[in-house]
Every structure is written in structure tokens, then in C-alpha cells.
Amino acid sequence: MEIMLPWPPKELSPNARVHWAVKNRAVKLYRDNCAWLTKAAGVRVDWEGTVHVWITFFPPDRRHRDMDNCISSGKSLFDGVAQAIGVNDKRFRIHPHLSDEVVKGGSVVVRLSKGIEE
């Protein structure tokens, strides 16, 4: 179960200094977009317990990025995916990876699995 999602907007970076209303709009739009794309991909979680989330960030350019900032920027992404599949995101165990490959516009690939054997 793999989902291709857009790169988080710059307003969601923990280092961004934007007005709270601007950030709230970005959070809502990105969360809703991620939820819609997850539903469109037909992703379902039909098991109890832990959901392993394998997430690969493909940056839009070669600027240095910290993994913790990528994960923080993706908070709305996790919320949107959890909303779309109907689970509480406290079940998520995140396995992040920051790729060296640059993708025009940036993207985030999310895979969900029942176990860590992948």
C-alpha cells in the first residue's frame, strides 16, 4: 500500500516564521489534500495494532534538510492519512528516510504495513 503525496508547504516547517492564521490554512489544506489522495489510492488498514509507516521524503532541491524538520513538517500528512484510513495516528510507528534523489516540486512516498519485515 503505497501513496505518493506532495512535499509539505514551507509554512509547515518548524523554522517558518509565519502568522498563525497562514499556518492554520496551510495545515488544513495539506491535511485535507493528503487525506483525499490516500482515499483515492484505495489504501485500507484492516488489522488491529501497530501500523508501520515507511516514509521517504524526496526534496524539491539540494538544500540541506534535517530529518526531524521533515517529520515535523509532515504532521498534517500523518493526520490526513490517519483520517482517510480511519485509524488513530497513535498506532503509527514511523520509519523515516530522507532521499538524496531530488524530485521536481518534491514528494513524499508513504507505505503502510503490518510488520517491519519490509
Secondary structure, DSSP 4 states (H G I P E B T S, - for coil): -EEEEEPPPGGGSTT----HHHHHHHHHHHHHHHHHHHHHTT----SSS-EEEEEEEE-SSSS---HHHHHHHTHHHHHHHHHHHT--GGGEEEEEEE-S---TT-EEEEEEESSS--
